[in-house]
């Protein structure tokens, strides 16, 4: 009796139910590796602070920054002044605008500073448009939609309306009114600030929803401007917790100040726009936290959010507000 002949396949043949999970695993590994490389490149290798925003500066150029008498908005205003821009700063209080202007003049002796006095909650579109028309003669090339205010544990009708107005309605109307001026510039920029709360933050329901609107608004506007070949770049900016006049509680290590946050945002705009991104997370600290949060199961993530908000809502003196 001879030895049976064994047929050996010329190549390894795996059943289809084995190759699909393998392919999915390879895709997941490649995606994770690309995410790590992109993170390193964006946060550590790819910005030039000396030349940031140069393509939007055309000799005499102005930037409009909403909600800019203090906090992150003022941080943007002072960074733009340092880069040679004239600025239109906004608040509902003339007194606060005067104080902010004095601080800006300490940065540079002769900054061009204009004031937009307008209540971002109690306004009509016609009145806002008329107020913005005062700047029609200025060469506007940057718009920073920053206006924001958070309401936590109150749900009165006024609070809901205020969150929506401050974080969605005002931004939409300002952008509508200023877009023609931005399109007249050789190259211009719109930065729309949202919040990590856009994913749904407990005790900030209306605020979270309004920031979700800001995200969709910015995405849609960016895609439309690209589709028609407009000379206006648009980018969504996603902040986490920032230490400012409005948020002066003790923060975790690594939390940026308002000034530092504005600076790192402007330093990274060119890279994000150049790569065709719809949004960016300028702070490496925030990007890490959001990345880890996205990997957590919902119940674990919810527990973390609830704990964070309960600590935030706790009165500083330990007494109930």
C-alpha positions as CSV (number, residue, x, y, z in Angstrom):
1,X,0.0,0.0,0.0
2,X,1.4,3.4,-1.0
3,X,1.6,6.5,1.2
4,X,-1.5,8.6,0.7
5,X,-0.9,11.8,-1.3
6,X,-1.5,15.0,0.7
7,X,-2.7,18.1,-1.1
8,X,-1.1,21.2,0.4
9,X,-2.6,24.5,-0.7
10,X,-0.2,26.8,-2.4
11,X,-1.4,29.6,-0.1
12,X,-3.2,29.8,3.2
13,X,-6.9,29.9,2.7
14,X,-9.0,31.2,5.6
15,X,-12.7,30.9,5.7
16,X,-14.7,34.1,5.1
17,X,-15.8,34.2,8.8
18,X,-12.2,34.5,9.8
19,X,-11.0,37.1,7.3
20,X,-13.7,39.7,8.1
21,X,-12.7,40.1,11.8
22,X,-9.1,40.2,10.7
23,X,-9.8,42.9,8.2
24,X,-11.7,44.9,10.7
25,X,-8.9,44.6,13.2
26,X,-6.3,45.8,10.7
27,X,-8.5,48.8,9.8
28,X,-8.9,49.6,13.5
29,X,-5.2,49.4,14.1
30,X,-4.4,51.6,11.1
31,X,-7.0,54.1,12.2
32,X,-5.6,54.2,15.7
33,X,-2.1,54.6,14.4
34,X,-3.2,57.4,12.1
35,X,-4.9,59.2,15.0
36,X,-1.8,59.0,17.1
37,X,0.4,60.4,14.3
38,X,-2.1,63.2,13.6
39,X,-2.2,64.1,17.3
40,X,1.6,64.3,17.5
41,X,1.8,66.3,14.2
42,X,-0.9,68.7,15.1
43,X,0.0,69.5,18.7
44,X,3.8,69.2,18.6
45,X,5.2,69.6,15.1
46,X,3.0,71.7,12.8
47,X,2.5,75.3,13.9
48,X,4.5,78.4,13.4
49,X,3.6,81.1,15.9
50,X,5.4,83.9,14.1
51,X,3.5,83.5,10.9
52,X,0.1,82.4,12.1
53,X,-2.8,84.1,10.4
54,X,-0.6,86.0,7.9
55,X,-2.7,85.0,4.9
56,X,-5.7,86.7,6.5
57,X,-3.8,89.9,7.2
58,X,-4.0,92.3,4.3
59,X,-2.2,95.5,5.3
60,X,-4.9,97.1,7.4
61,X,-7.2,94.3,8.6
62,X,-9.9,94.0,11.3
63,X,-11.2,91.2,13.4
64,X,-14.6,91.1,15.1
65,X,-14.7,89.1,18.3
66,X,-18.0,88.6,20.1
67,X,-18.2,88.4,23.8
68,X,-14.7,89.9,24.1
69,X,-14.7,92.3,27.1
70,X,-13.3,89.4,29.2
71,X,-12.6,85.7,29.2
72,X,-11.6,83.7,26.1
73,X,-13.0,86.5,23.9
74,X,-10.7,89.0,25.3
75,X,-7.8,86.5,25.0
76,X,-8.6,86.4,21.2
77,X,-8.8,90.2,21.0
78,X,-5.4,90.7,22.6
79,X,-3.7,88.0,20.5
80,X,-5.1,89.6,17.4
81,X,-3.9,93.0,18.5
82,X,-0.4,91.5,19.0
83,X,-0.5,90.2,15.4
84,X,-1.3,93.7,14.1
85,X,-5.0,93.4,13.6
86,X,-7.5,96.1,14.4
87,X,-10.3,94.7,16.6
88,X,-14.0,95.2,17.1
89,X,-14.8,94.1,20.6
90,X,-18.2,93.3,21.8
91,X,-20.2,93.4,25.0
92,X,-23.5,94.7,26.2
93,X,-21.7,97.0,28.7
94,X,-19.9,100.1,27.4
95,X,-18.0,100.3,30.8
96,X,-16.5,96.8,30.3
97,X,-15.6,97.7,26.7
98,X,-13.7,100.8,27.9
99,X,-11.8,98.7,30.5
100,X,-10.9,96.1,27.8
101,X,-9.8,98.8,25.5
102,X,-7.4,100.2,28.1
103,X,-5.9,96.8,28.6
104,X,-5.5,96.4,24.8
105,X,-3.7,99.7,24.6
106,X,-1.2,98.4,27.2
107,X,-0.2,95.7,24.7
108,X,0.3,98.0,21.8
109,X,0.4,101.8,22.0
110,X,-1.8,102.5,19.1
111,X,-4.3,99.6,18.5
112,X,-7.3,100.2,16.3
113,X,-10.2,99.3,18.6
114,X,-13.9,99.7,17.9
115,X,-16.9,98.9,20.1
116,X,-20.0,96.9,19.4
117,X,-22.5,97.5,22.2
118,X,-25.2,94.9,21.9
119,X,-27.1,92.6,24.2
120,X,-26.7,89.1,22.7
121,X,-29.9,87.9,24.4
122,X,-32.2,90.8,23.9
123,X,-31.8,91.9,20.3
124,X,-33.7,92.0,17.1
125,X,-32.0,91.1,13.8
126,X,-32.7,94.5,12.3
127,X,-31.1,96.3,15.3
128,X,-28.1,94.0,15.2
129,X,-27.7,94.5,11.5
130,X,-27.9,98.3,12.0
131,X,-25.2,98.2,14.7
132,X,-22.9,96.1,12.6
133,X,-23.4,98.5,9.6
134,X,-21.3,101.0,11.6
135,X,-18.3,98.9,10.6
136,X,-19.1,98.5,6.9
137,X,-16.1,100.7,5.9
138,X,-13.6,98.5,7.8
139,X,-11.6,95.8,6.0
140,X,-12.8,92.8,8.0
141,X,-11.0,89.6,7.5
142,X,-11.5,87.6,10.8
143,X,-14.7,86.8,12.7
144,X,-14.5,85.0,16.0
145,X,-17.9,83.8,17.2
146,X,-17.2,83.4,20.9
147,X,-20.3,84.5,22.7
148,X,-21.2,82.0,25.4
149,X,-22.7,81.7,28.8
150,X,-23.7,78.5,30.7
151,X,-26.8,78.0,32.8
152,X,-26.6,74.9,35.0
153,X,-29.3,73.9,37.4
154,X,-32.1,76.3,36.5
155,X,-34.6,75.7,33.7
156,X,-36.9,78.8,33.7
157,X,-38.2,79.9,30.3
158,X,-35.9,82.8,30.4
159,X,-32.8,80.6,31.1
160,X,-33.7,78.4,28.2
161,X,-34.2,81.3,25.8
162,X,-31.0,82.9,27.0
163,X,-28.8,79.8,26.4
164,X,-30.2,79.4,22.9
165,X,-29.9,83.1,22.1
166,X,-26.4,83.6,23.4
167,X,-24.9,80.4,21.9
168,X,-26.9,79.8,18.7
169,X,-29.1,82.7,17.6
170,X,-26.7,85.5,18.1
171,X,-23.8,83.7,16.3
172,X,-26.0,82.9,13.3
173,X,-27.2,86.5,12.9
174,X,-23.7,88.0,13.3
175,X,-22.3,85.6,10.7
176,X,-25.2,86.3,8.3
177,X,-24.6,90.1,8.6
178,X,-20.8,90.0,8.3
179,X,-20.4,87.4,5.6
180,X,-20.6,89.9,2.7
181,X,-17.8,91.9,4.3
182,X,-15.7,88.8,4.8
183,X,-16.1,87.7,1.2
184,X,-14.7,91.1,0.0
185,X,-11.4,90.3,1.6
186,X,-8.7,88.5,-0.5
187,X,-8.8,85.7,2.2
188,X,-10.8,85.7,5.4
189,X,-11.5,83.4,8.4
190,X,-14.5,82.5,10.6
191,X,-13.8,80.7,13.9
192,X,-16.9,79.3,15.6
193,X,-16.4,78.3,19.2
194,X,-18.5,75.4,20.5
195,X,-17.9,73.4,23.7
196,X,-17.2,69.8,24.7
197,X,-20.6,70.1,26.3
198,X,-22.1,69.7,22.8
199,X,-22.2,65.9,23.4
200,X,-24.7,66.4,26.2
201,X,-23.7,67.7,29.6
202,X,-26.0,67.1,32.6
203,X,-27.3,70.2,34.3
204,X,-26.4,72.2,31.1
205,X,-29.2,70.8,28.9
206,X,-30.1,74.0,26.9
207,X,-26.4,75.1,26.8
208,X,-25.4,71.7,25.4
209,X,-28.1,71.7,22.8
210,X,-27.2,75.2,21.7
211,X,-23.5,74.1,21.3
212,X,-24.7,71.2,19.2
213,X,-26.4,73.8,17.0
214,X,-23.1,75.7,16.7
215,X,-21.4,72.5,15.6
216,X,-23.9,71.7,12.8
217,X,-24.0,75.4,11.8
218,X,-20.2,75.5,11.4
219,X,-20.0,72.2,9.6
220,X,-22.7,73.2,7.1
221,X,-21.2,76.7,6.5
222,X,-17.7,75.3,6.0
223,X,-18.9,72.8,3.4
224,X,-21.0,75.4,1.6
225,X,-18.2,77.9,1.4
226,X,-15.9,75.3,0.0
227,X,-18.5,74.1,-2.5
228,X,-18.9,77.5,-4.0
229,X,-15.2,78.3,-4.0
230,X,-15.5,81.2,-1.6
231,X,-12.3,82.9,-0.2
232,X,-13.6,82.4,3.3
233,X,-12.2,79.7,5.5
234,X,-14.4,78.4,8.3
235,X,-13.4,76.3,11.3
236,X,-15.1,75.0,14.4
237,X,-13.1,75.3,17.7
238,X,-13.8,72.8,20.5
239,X,-12.7,74.0,24.0
240,X,-12.8,72.1,27.1
241,X,-12.5,73.7,30.5
242,X,-10.6,77.0,30.4
243,X,-9.5,79.1,33.4
244,X,-10.9,82.7,33.0
245,X,-12.6,85.5,34.8
246,X,-15.9,83.6,34.4
247,X,-14.5,80.3,35.4
248,X,-12.0,81.0,38.2
249,X,-12.5,77.9,40.4
250,X,-9.5,75.6,41.0
251,X,-9.0,73.6,37.8
252,X,-7.1,70.3,37.1
253,X,-3.4,70.5,36.2
254,X,-3.0,71.3,32.5
255,X,-6.1,73.5,32.2
256,X,-5.1,76.4,29.9
257,X,-5.8,80.1,30.8
258,X,-8.0,82.1,28.5
259,X,-5.0,83.9,27.1
260,X,-3.1,80.7,26.5
261,X,-6.1,79.1,24.9
262,X,-6.6,82.0,22.4
263,X,-2.9,81.9,21.5
264,X,-2.7,78.2,20.9
265,X,-5.9,78.3,18.8
266,X,-4.6,81.0,16.5
267,X,-1.2,79.2,16.2
268,X,-3.0,76.1,14.9
269,X,-5.5,77.6,12.6
270,X,-3.3,77.4,9.5
271,X,-2.6,73.7,10.0
272,X,-6.3,72.7,10.6
273,X,-7.5,74.8,7.6
274,X,-4.7,73.5,5.4
275,X,-5.6,69.9,6.1
276,X,-9.3,70.5,5.3
277,X,-10.6,69.9,8.8
278,X,-14.1,70.9,9.9
279,X,-13.0,71.3,13.5
280,X,-10.0,71.3,15.8
281,X,-9.3,70.9,19.5
282,X,-6.4,73.3,20.0
283,X,-5.4,72.2,23.5
284,X,-3.5,69.0,23.8
285,X,-4.9,68.6,27.3
286,X,-8.4,68.8,26.0
287,X,-7.7,66.6,23.1
288,X,-6.4,63.8,25.3
289,X,-9.4,64.0,27.7
290,X,-11.9,64.0,24.8
291,X,-10.1,61.1,23.2
292,X,-10.1,59.0,26.3
293,X,-13.8,59.9,26.9
294,X,-14.7,58.7,23.5
295,X,-13.3,55.3,24.3
296,X,-15.2,54.8,27.5
297,X,-18.5,52.9,27.8
298,X,-21.5,55.2,28.2
299,X,-22.2,54.4,31.8
300,X,-18.6,55.0,32.8
301,X,-18.5,58.3,30.8
302,X,-21.8,59.4,32.3
303,X,-20.5,58.8,35.8
304,X,-17.4,60.9,35.1
305,X,-19.5,63.7,33.7
306,X,-21.9,63.7,36.6
307,X,-19.0,63.8,39.1
308,X,-17.4,66.6,37.2
309,X,-20.5,68.7,37.1
310,X,-21.4,68.0,40.8
311,X,-17.9,69.3,41.8
312,X,-18.4,72.3,39.6
313,X,-21.8,73.2,40.9
314,X,-20.7,72.9,44.6
315,X,-20.5,76.4,46.1
316,X,-17.0,77.6,46.8
317,X,-17.8,78.2,50.5
318,X,-19.6,74.9,50.9
319,X,-22.9,76.6,51.4
320,X,-25.9,76.3,49.1
321,X,-26.3,79.2,46.7
